[in-house]
Amino acid sequence: MTTATTAPSSRAAGARLAHVDALRGFALLGILIVNIGYLASAYHGTGLEDPGFASPQDNAVRWFVAVFFEAKFFLLFSFLFGYSFTLQLSSAERHGARFASRFLRRLAGLFVLGVLHAVLLFPGDILTTYAVLGLILLAARRLRPRSAVRIAVALFAVTAAAYAVLALSVHAAGGSGVDPAAAAGAEQAAEALRGGPASVVAAHLEQLPDVLVMLVFFQAPAALAAFLLGLAAGRHQALADIARRRRTLGRLQWTGFTLGLLGGAVYAHASLGHPGGAYQILALGIDVVTAPLLAAAYAATVLRLACGRHGDRLIASLAPAGSMTLTNYLTQSLVCALLFTGYGAALVGDVPPPGVLAIALLLFTAQAVASRWWLRRYRHGPLEWLLRAWTTLTRPPLRRGEAAPR
């Protein structure tokens, strides 16, 4: 794929859209900024903040990430997964390919990569969730767009309502506060992560049950809803000609930033200031319905910029990383594991939040440059090529100019 700026209207249906790859690259940056917090500190996600980092700058970064990033960017990435699914389906139908069998192999490949990722590098893996939810997406591929949107809205609403009911139950029972053993558990986890490879893997395996609960009850319903919204948008080719949708994008920005940032502020206030009680649970429910609006506002902003005066520069900066998301996503975890665990420097708990954020920005910048270099020479990222080969049971051409095998 080229990162150039071919007009969307001039591309064939099902072809890669550079501005969609740019949006995917932006989502990848947001996911890194969230995930690196969990990789850099064993306290992250426990309801307690690392007592070694309590300066105003540390807290400001925590608030910044919680309000603007947490629980938003996986939704944007999930929407794009659903949207890309329709492009793959359209391409397969045009070429007479057996789409279902190929897509099932693709999901199996993602699941295997996700399991390895979760055990070896980062328990908060999303690939396994995508692989399982992809089965539902495949079964729902003939849903009408309006039905897909209604089901998505219902999923968000039911999940939020479940959190509200749970919050009322916790409040009625008088439960509040963080488990007193959380601090000791975080210290034990940090020590295990500083150990050798066997210790790191054991620490990941110990975290997986808690991660699974979060995935099932928080991420999975929201990700499936975003899949379905992406499916509906893909059916309408909503991202094929964004210049015609500037008014709609403007409305998404206005609504999304207003309600989404308000919900993000409530979520951050509860998570950082009042963790472990009914208020935090209620805030999670609020975030379920407001985070999609903020994610939509982000997407609308990137798309409007992509078709604006400096759109070519934006696309050239983000699209290469976005067209190699699988390689870059797993590489992010690998680099962070080498930095923060006993695989390498074992810096877990030693880097303050501003430093962690700076590492994320530097890492993504390096990936953007490397992705651009790679795609000038090769058609696909390394893991994208491997997954494509497994999906099609062929050896796709990798180098540019290399003919496809007959």
N, C-alpha and C positions, 0 to 999 in steps of 0.2 A: 504494500500500500504506500502511496505517496502522502506526504503531509502537506502537499501543496493545497492550493485553494480553489480547486475546481468547483464551479458553482454547483450546489446541490441539484438544481433542476436539470443539469446536463448529465447527471449520473444515471446509469441504468438502475432500475429497481433491484434491490437486493445488494447493490454494490456498497462498499464501505463509504461512509459519509465522514469527511474530515472533521466537521464540526461536532459530530457525535463522538468521534474518537477524542476530540479535545475535551468534551464534557466528561467522558470516561476518565481521561487523565486527571481532570480536576477532582473527580470523585476519589481517585486513587490517592491523591494528596491528602484529602480529608480523612480517609481511612487510616493512612499512615500516622497522622497527627493523633488520632484516637488510640490506635493500637500500641504505639510506642510508649504511651503512658503505662500500660499494663506490663510491657516488657521491661521497662526501666525501674519499676518499683513493685515490690510484693504487697505493698499497702494499697495500691490502686485497686478500687473495686471492693474493698472490704468495709467501706464506710468510715475508715480512719485515714488520715493523711500522715505521711511519713513525718515523725516528730523532728527529724533532723533538718527539715526544710519548711520553715514557718515564717519566712520573711514576707513583707508586703509584695515583693516581686513574685515569689513562689505562689502565693495565693492568687495574685492577679492572673497568672498564666493558667492556674487551675480553673478559675472562673471563666476565662476566655475560651478554653477548650470545652468546658461543660456547656456553656451557653450556645456557642456557635458550631460545635463539631459533634459532640457525643450524640449518638442515636440519630444522626441526620444523614451521614454520608453512606451508610450501608443501604439506606432507603433509595438514594439516588443511584447507587450501583445496581440495586435490585431492579429498579425501574428499567435501567438500560439492559439488563439481562433479559427481561421480558420483551423489550423492544427489539433487541438483536435476534431473539427467538423467531419473531415474525419475518425478519429478513432472511434468516436461514431457511425457514419454511418456504418462503416465496422462491428462493433460489433452487431449493430441492424440487419444488413442483415444476419449475421451468425446465429443469434438466432431467426430470423423470427419475430422480434418485429415491431410494428407499429411506425416507426421512426418519420414520419412527425407529428403525433398527440402528441407524447411524446416531441419532440423538441419544438413544439408550446407551450406546457404547461411549458416547461423549460424557454422559452423566456418570457412568461407571469409572471412567478415567478421572473425572473430577473428584469422585468419592475417594478413590485410592490416594490421589495426591493430597486430598484434605486430611485423611487419616494420618498419613506420614507427616504432614505439616503440624497437625495438632499434637502428635506424640513427640516429635523431634524438636520443633521450633516454637510453636505458639498454640496453646490450648484453645484460644479464642478464634479458631479457624471458622471461616464462613463457607468454604468450598463444599464440605460435607452437607451443610444445610441446603445449599443450592442444588446439590445432586439429588437430595431426597425431594425437595420441593419441585424440582424440575420434572419429576414424574407426574405431579399434579398439573403442572403447566402443559405437559404433553397431552394429558387426558382432556384438558380444557381448551385445546387449540382451536376448536370449532365454535367456541363461545362467541356470541355476538358482542361487539364492543360495549354496548350499553349494559348488558348483563354482567360483563367482566367488571365494569366500573361499580355497579351496584354491589356485587359480592365484595369487592375491595373495600368499599366504604363500610359495609356491614362488618367486615373483619376488624377494621380499625375501631369501629364503635363498640363491638362486643368485647374486644380486648380492653379498651378503656373502661368500659362498664365493669368488667371483672376486677380490674384494679381498684375501682371505686368501692365495690362491695367488699373486697379484701381489706381495704383501708378502714372501712366502717367496722369490720369484725375485729381488726387489731386494736382500734380505738376503744371499742366496747370492752375488749378483754384487758385493757390497760397496758398493753405491750408497747414498749418504746425503747429506744436506745440501741446501741451496737453491742453485740455479744462481747462480754469482757475478755473472752479468750481470743478475740480477733487479732489483737496486737501480738500476742505470743505466737499465734499461727503465722502471721506475716513475717515475723523474724525467723521462724523455723523454715518457712518457704524460701526466704532470701538466702539463708545459709545453704539450703539444698541446691539452689540455683547457682551458687558460687562454686559448687563442687564439680567433680568430673562429669563426663557425658552420662554415665549411668545414674548419677545423682540428679542431673537435670531432667532426664527422661522420667525418673521416678517422681519428681516434683510435678511434672506435667500430668502424669497419670493420676496423681492425687487430686489435681485441680479439675480434671475432666468432669466428674459428677456435678460439681457446682456450675461449671460452664454449660453443661447439658441442660440443666434446669433453666438457666437464663435464655438459652437458645429456644427451647420449647415454648416457654411462656411469654417471652418478650420478642426476641428477634424473628422467630419463624412465622408467626401470624402476620407481623408487619412486612416481612420480606415477601411473603406470598401475596399480600395485598398489592405491594409495589410491582411484583411480577405481573399481576393482572392489569394494573394500570398501564404498564409498559406494553402488554399484549393489545389492549384497546388502542393505545396511541399508535402502535405499529400498524394495526389494521387500517387506521386512517392516514398512515404515513405522515404523522403530525410533525416529524422532524425533517421531512424531505425538502421543504421549502420554507425555512424559518423567516425569510424576509416578508412573507405575506402574513405572518402571525405576530407581528410586533405589538399590536394592540392587546392580543391575548397574553403575550409574554409580560407586557406592562401590568396588566391586571394581576397576574400571578406574583409579580414582584411586590406590588402594593399590599395585597392580601397576605402573602407569605411572610414578608418581613415584619408586618405589623403583628399578626397573631403568632407567627412562628418564634420570633424573638421574645415575645411575652411569655410563651410557654417554655422557651429555653431558659429564661431567667428564673421562672418558678422551679423548673427542674434543677438548676444549679443551686438555688437557694436551699432547696430541700436536701439535695445530695451532699453538699459541702457543709451546710450549716446545721442540718437536723436529720442526720442519717439514721436509719434503722427503725423508724416509727411509722405511724399511720400517714403522717404528712408526706414522707418520702414516697410511700406507695401510691398515694393520691397523685403526687407530682409525676410519677411514672405514667399514670393513666392520662394525665393532661398532656404529657409529652407524646404519647402515642398518637393523639389527634392533631397536635400542633407541629411536631417534627416533620411530617410529610409536607406541610405548607411551607416550612422554611427550606426544605430540600427542593421543593418546586421553585421557590424564589431564587435559590442559588442557580438552578438549571436555567431559568429564564434569563438571569443576568449574564451567564456565560454565553448563552445562545445569542442574546442581543449584541454582546460585544463581538462575537464571532462574525456577525454580519455587518459590523460597523466599520468605522474608518481604520481601526488598527486590527481588524479581524484576522488578516493574513499572519500578522506577527503572533497573535494569541494562538492560532491554530498550529503554527509552526512550533510553538513552545510546548504545547500540551498534547497534541495529537499523537506524536510518536510514542510517548509513554502510555497513552490510552489505547493504542493498538497492540501493545505488549503487556496487557494488564496481568495476565497469569504469571508471566515471567517476573514482572516487577513486583507483584504482590508477594510472591514467595521469596524473592531476593530481599525485599524489605525485612522480612522476618529473619532470614539468614544473617543479614548484616547486623540486625539488632541482637540476635542470639550471640553472635561473635563479640559484640560489644558488652552485653550486659550479663551473660551467663558464663559458666565455667568452660564452655566451648572455646572461649577466648579470654577477653580482658576481665570478665566477671565484675562489671561495674554496677550491677543491680543495687539500687539504694544509695549509690554514691554521686549521682548526677542530679542537680536541682532541676525543677520544672523548666526554667528558662533555657537551661542547657539542653534538656531533652527536646524542647521545641526547636531549638537551633539545629540539633542533629537531624531532626525530621526534615527541616527545610533544606539542609545541605544534601541529605541523602536523596530527596526527590529531585533536586536540581541536577545532581550527578546522574540520576536515572534518566531524566529528560534528555540530557546531552548524550548519554550512552545509547539511548533508544534511537535518537535521530541518526547517530553514526551507524548503528547496526542496520537500520532499515534502508539506508542508502545502498547497502550491499546485499541484504537478504530480504526475502519476501515476508517472513514471519519471525517472531521471537522464537528462541529455542524451545521453550515449553509449549508455545502455541503450535509450533511445527510438530512436536512429538504428539500432542493431543489430536491434531488433525490427522496424522498418520494412523493413530489408533482408531480414530472415528471412521475413517474411510477405508482402513486396511490396505492402504497404498503407501508409496513413498513419494509424497508431494515434493515438487521442486523447492529448494531452499534458497539457493543463490539467485540473484536477479540475472535474467538472461538464460537461466537454465531451463531447458525444455521439459515439459511434463512427460513422464514415462508413458509409453503406449502399452 
